[in-house]
Amino acid sequence: MPGFTVYGKNGVVVSQNYHASMAGIKILENGGNAFDAAITISSVLSVVIPHTGGLGGDGFILAITPDGIIGYNGSGPAPSGFDEKEYISIAPVRGPLTVTIPGLVDLWRWVYDKYCTKNLEELLSQAISLAVNGFPVSDELARAIEASKNILASYQSWNKLYGNFKSGDWFIQKDLGEVLKKISKFGPEEFYKGELARELADGLRAQDVPVDIRDLRVYKGEPVRPLRSEYRGYDIYELPPNTQGITTLEILSMIEEANIDRLDFNDPQRIELQLKITGLAYEDRDAFLGDPRFSQIPIEKLLSKNYLRNRIQEKLKGGILKGADTTFFAVADKFGNMVGFIQSLFYPFGSGIVVKGIPFQNRGAGFAKSLSSPNRPGRGRRPLHTLSVLLAEKGERKLIIGCAGGDLRPQIHSEILENIVAYNMNISKAVDAPRFMLTEWNKYFSAIIEGRLQLPKSNEIKIETLPYYSSSVGIANIIEYVRGVYAGTSDPRSEGIALAL
């Protein structure tokens, strides 16, 4: 079913789950601002779609305020007991060596301290109620549990919590509810420095995660200055490394430089050229990006027109991209705030390790498997992060675009903004439109392409055709402001919903 756009002058909420959208809109109705609503939405999503993100994962924010554009990096490093040689020898995807220090609750702390107007007890009350009293398992959560059974069967803490839940089963998470109650009473610092922090560290160590209580106590995320570029007259912004946000900016710049978006939307040549350009951007990502505290990252070079012009003409080579689980939401208010908020465990349910009802992320799987890479593994280092948010503005028009999509995220952001700017689609049509995604580049290209698009006939590209509305091409949400009115749309590929005031 095609998506639709909602409009309002006093605010809008778009998320991947109806419980979260309703909880956020109630905060706005009761006089809260977009940052108040963001904490509420984030906490509810952590309860009702726990495979996508939560207290054991990371979070980022990119927002417009009356005072300017702000960003925050709530991603954590590998813990102090991390063994990089063991990591490289095993190359784990799940399990204890993939757990990094979670940053989402620290992001709540920063947002709450700087921008919130309501008390934390009110902001977390709906999440606590859903955790303690329960909620019906959605089709999306049931599918994630079923798909994860074989992969996570050896993780007892995961099996004990999620078991064999089916769609419509009533799901109560008392341990998670108790954690949320402690945070609401003592503040987010309880998660990192209180008795709760000790319980979490002990629970992780009991499952062989090389973490120490001091890793939690010293952790802090950081405010960041968003990266800026241009696309067809729009100022476009993304989060800086250690995220892959710059990859979106590279893709859009090369699309404009090569005039790819001047071809018809359904022209197979456009699809072929854009897939090839995307491979160049991802090659740069893997070659240059990592934790900027440890590696010099050539931001100016990667965004320069001359460099990108030359890249377009180079021989393509590279590797493989994979999707992952994430959830993005956006919220705006009558005070002029527009917030893009993304949180994730990386893969569905993260590492497979659960403590006190909290699944912990496997973000460490994002490290390179080499000590010579800018994204090399190491204690205290943050891995290259797939989470990012796209913000675009031209005159009074402002857009925030985000999605679930893992490694594919820069392509999803780019295609949706391209749909809006170059093909004059409104936001619901831009999200609804069929997508095509590069998944591999090496001696040949591989791509997944949704139905309704004409397929390139080139022998260079191996194509898998997907049903229209496939979640394999990401789940996107958008909010927009123009002429004094907010608009929002949710992806028909999900169970999300947009609401407006």
N, C-alpha and C positions, 0 to 999 in steps of 0.2 A: 504494500500500500504506500503510495507516495506520501512524503512528509508534508507538513504545513507550517506556516509562520504564524506566531502569535505577536500581538502588538500591545504596548502600554506606555504610558507616560511616566509612571511612578516606579517601574522596575520590571525585571524579567529574570527568570531562572531557567536554566537548561541543564539537565543532568541525565545520566544513563539509567535512572531508576525513579519510579513514581513516588516512592516513600521519600526520597531525598528532595525531589523537586517540591513536593507539598510542604515538607518541613522548612525548606528555605523560603518559600513564598510566605509562610506564616510569620517568620521572623521579620520580613520586610513589612508585612501588614501591621505588625505590632510596633513599628517605628524603628526597627533595626536597620543598619546599613548593609551594604554588600559584603563587607568583611565579617560582620556578625553572621550573616547568612552563610558565608563560605565555611566557617567552622562547623556550623550545624550540618550543612550538606556533606562536608567531608567526613564527619563522624558517622552520619547515617549510612553513607556509602560503605564505610568500613565495617558496618554490621551486616547490611543486607546483600552486598555483593563482595564478600571477603576474598574472593579469588583474584580480584582486580587491584586492590590496594587496601591499606589500612595502617594501623599503628606500628606494625612491624616493617613498614616500607618507607619509601621516600616521598617527598612532595616538592613541587615548585609552584611559584606564582608569578604571573605577569599581569600587571593591572594599570589602568588609567585612573588617576585621581585628579581633583582640581589643582593639585600642586605639581602634576607631571606624571610621567611613566615610572613605575617602580618594578623591581623584580627581587626574588629571593630564591636562593638555592638551598633547599632542604635535603641534600643528599649526603650520605655518610660514607666513611672510609672503611677499609678492611681493619679488623681489630688488631690489637697489639700482639696477640699470639699467632697471627697469620703466618704461615710458612710458604713463602713464594716458590721454593723448589718443589715442595710436595704438591703445590697447586699445579705447577707446570707439568709435573710427571703424571698427575691424575687427569688434568683438564676437566674438572667437574662442571656439571650443569646444575645439579641440585645438591643438597646436603650441607653439612656444617662448614665446609671451606668456602661456600658461596655466600654465606651470611655476612652482610656489612651492617654497620651501625645505622639504625633507622632514623630518618630525619623528619618524618611527617609531624610528629608531636612538637618538635622544635619549631617547625613552621607555624603551627597553631600558636605557640608562645609568642613568636614575633608578631604575627598578625594581631593577636589579642592585645599585646602590650602597646602597639602603636596605633591601631585603627578601630578597635571595637568599642562599642558604646554600651553593650549589655553584659550582664555577669555570666561567667562561664557555666554556672549551674543551669541557667536557662538555655544556653546555647547547646549544651550536651544532653539536655533532658530527653529529647526525642530518641536519640541514639541509645541512651540508657534504657528507656522504656522498651524499645524494640529488642534489645539484647536480653533483658531480664524477663519480659513478658512473652517474647517470641513474635514471629511473623511467618507467613506462608512462604516456603521456598519457591522462588520464581523459576520459570523454565530455564532462564539463562544460568542461574546458579546450579540447578539440577544437571544441566548439560556439562558444566565445568567439573562437577563432582564425578560424574560418570566417566568423563574423558580422562580424569586424573587418577582413577583407581589403579590401573596397571603401573603407571609411572611412579606413584607415591605409595604403593602398597607396602613397601618396607619401612615406612615411617609411622611408627606406632602412635605418636602424638597426633598426627594428621588423621589416621584412621579412627582414633577414639572420638575425635570431635565431629568429623564429617560423615563417617560411616557410610550408610546406604540411603541417604536422604533422596527423596524423589520430589518432583513438582507437586506443590500443594501441601507437603508435609509441614507440620508446625515445628519451627526451629528456634530453640531457646539456647542462649549463650551466656550463662550466669557468670562464668569467669571473666569474660570480656566486659559484661555489665559492671562487675566489681572494679575492674581496672578503670573504666570510664568514670565511675563514681569517685574514685580516689583522685583522678585528674581534675574532676569538676570541683572537688573540695579543696585540694591542696595546690592546684595549678599544674601546668605542663611540666614544671621542673621536677615534680614527683616522679615522672617517668625516667628522668635521667639522674636524679640526685637523692631521691627519697628511699624509703623502705621498699617501694615498688621496684625501683631500679635494681636493688639487691636481689629481689625475688626473680626478676627477669634474667639477670646475669647468672644466677645460680641455675635457673631452668635451662638456659642455653648451654652452659658448661656441662650440665648433666647429659646433654645430647651431643657432646663433643664439639661444640662451637668454641673456637679459641678466643673467647671474649673475657674481659676482666671488668669489674665494676667501674674501674677508672676510665675505661673506654666510653662508658655512658656519661660519667661525671664531667669529662672534659669536652664532650661533643658540643659543637655549635655550628649551625648553618651560617650562611652569610648573605647580606644584601648584595645584589649584583647590578651592574649597569648593562641594560640590554644592548645587544648588537643592533645596528641600524644599516639598512640598505634602501634601495628604491626599486619599484617595479611599476612601470606604466603610469608614472605620476603619483604613485602612492608611496608614502614613507612606510617601510615595513620593519618590524622589530622581532627579534627572537632572543631567547636566553643564551648566554655565552657558554663556552666550555667550562665544566666538563660535560655539558649537554651537546647534542648533535644539532642544535638549532641553526648553526651557521650553514649546515647542509641545505636547509630550506632556502636560505638566502642565495646560495650558490645556484641552486636549480632554477629559481625564478629569474635571476640575472642572466643565466645562459639561455633560458627560454626567450627572454626579450632580445638578447643580443643576436640570436639566430632567427628571430621572427617566427618561431614555431607557432606561437599563438595567433598568427595572422592566417594560418590555414584553417579550413573548416573544422568544427569541433569533432566531427565523425570521420575526418580524413585519415585513412590508415597511415599515410606518410607522417602526419603529426604524431601519432602514437609511436611509430618506430623511432623518429628522431628524438622525441622526448625521453623514451626509454634509454637511448644511447647516452644522452646528456646526463641523465640521472646516474648512470654508471660512473661517469667522471666525478660527480660530486661525492659519491660514496667512496670512491677510491681515495679522494682527498681526506675524507673523514677518517678512514682507517689509517692513513699515512701520518696525519698531523695532530689529531685530537687526543686529548687525555686530560689529566688533572693539571690545570694551569699553575698550581702551586709547585709542581715538580718539573714541568716541561714548558719550554718556550713555544708558544703556538702562534704562527704567522697570520693573525687575523686580517691585517690590512692587505697582505698579499692575496689571501684566499678570496677577498671581496673586490679586488681591483679588476676593472674592466679589461685591461690588457692581459692579465693573467687568464681570466676566464675566456677571453677571445681566443687565446692560444690553446687553451685546454680543449676547446670545441674541436679543434683540428687534429688532436693527437690520437694515436692508436689507443683503443680501449682495452683494459684488462681488469681483473678484480676477483671477487669472491662471491659469497652467498649471503643473502639477507633472510631473516626470519621474523615472523610476527611474534607478539607477546601480549600479555594481558595488562591492561591499564584502565583507568577511568578518568575522564576529563569532564569538568563542569564549568559553567560560566554563570555569573550573576551580576546584575547591575541595579542601581538604586536611584532614587529621586535626588540624591545629593551629588550626582555627577561621577560616581565611582563605577568602573567596569572591571570586573575581576575574572581572569582566566586562571584556573586552579587544576593542577594535574597531580595524581598520586598513583603509585604503582608498587607491586611486589616483583615486577619483571615478568616471570613466567606465571601461569595460573597457580595460585596458592604459594608462589615463591619457592623457598628452599625445601618445603615439605616438613619443616620443623615448626612446631606450635608450642608456645609457652603461655599459660594463663589465658587461653582462648585466642591468642594472637598469632597468626601465621607470619613468619619472618621471611623477608625477601631473599631472593637468590641473586641480587644485583652483582655480586662478585663474579658471576658467570660472564659478565660483560668485559672483564679484563682480557687483554691480549694474552696469547699463550707464548709470549716471548719477552725476554728481559731487555731487548733492544728497542721495543716499541714505546712511543710516548704514552701509550696506554698500558704500560707494563704493570704486572701485579706487584703488590708490596704493602706491608703494614702501614697504616696511616694514609694510604693513597685511595682516592675515589676512582672507580672505574668510569670509562666513557659511558655517558648516560643517554638513554634513548628519549627521556622525557623532555618535552619542549612545548612552547605555546607560541602561536603566531598572532601578532597584533599589526593591523594595517590602518592607516588613516590618510585621508585626503580632504582638506578643508574641514567641514564639520562632520563628515562621515567617518565613523570609527567602527572597526570590526575586530572581534577576538575570535580566533578559530583554534580549536584543539580537537584531539581525538585519542582513542585507543588505537594502537597500531604498531607499537614496538619499533623495530628498525625501519618500518615502512613510513613512519610518521612524517618525515620531510616531504615525501611524495604526496601524501594525503593533503597536507597543508598547502603544498604548491598547486595541486590540481584544483582544489576548492577555490583558492584565491584567483587562480587563472579563470575558472568558470565565471566568477563574479565580475572580474575586471575586464577580461578580454572577450568573454562571450555573453556579457550583459545578463547573466542569470540573477534572479533574486536569491536570497540565501537558502530558501528551502529547495529550489531547483538545483542550486549549486551542490548541496549535500546529496540530493536525490540522484544526481546524474551518475551514469556508470563510470567506473574507475578502472584504470590499468596500472599495474604495479610491477616494477622490475624486482625480480627475486634472485637473479644470479647473472653474473657477467664473468666471463673467462675467455675461452676460445669461442664460446657462443653465448648468446643472451637467453635467459629464461624470464618469462613474465606470466603473470596471472591477469586475465582480462574479463571483466563482467560482460554478460550478454547485452545486446543492443549496440555494441560498438563493432565497427567493421575491423576485421583483423588484418594486420600487416601481412603481406605475402612474401616478405623477405625470408630467405633461408637462414639468415643470421640469428633469427629469434625463435626459440622454442616456446610455444604458447600453450598454456592451460586455460581453457574457457571455464568460467564460473557462472553459476546461476546469478541472475540479477538480484541485487540486495544480498550479497554475500558478506558476512562479517569478516571474511579473510582479507578484505580490502580496507578494513578499519571501520571504526564507529566514531563519527564526528558530531560535534555540537558547535553552534555559532550564536553569538549575540552581536547586534548591530545597533548603532545610534545614528540617526539622521533626522534633521529638521525637528528636533525636540521630541522624537518618539523612539522608544526602544523596540527592537524586534528580536525574536529568538526562534531557533528551529532545532529539532532533535533528529538524529539519524534514523530513518525507517529500518535500518539494519539492526536496531537494538530495541530494548524495551523502555527506552528513555522517553521523556516528555518535557515539553516546554510550557511554562506558565508565565503569565504577565499580569501586571497591575495597571 
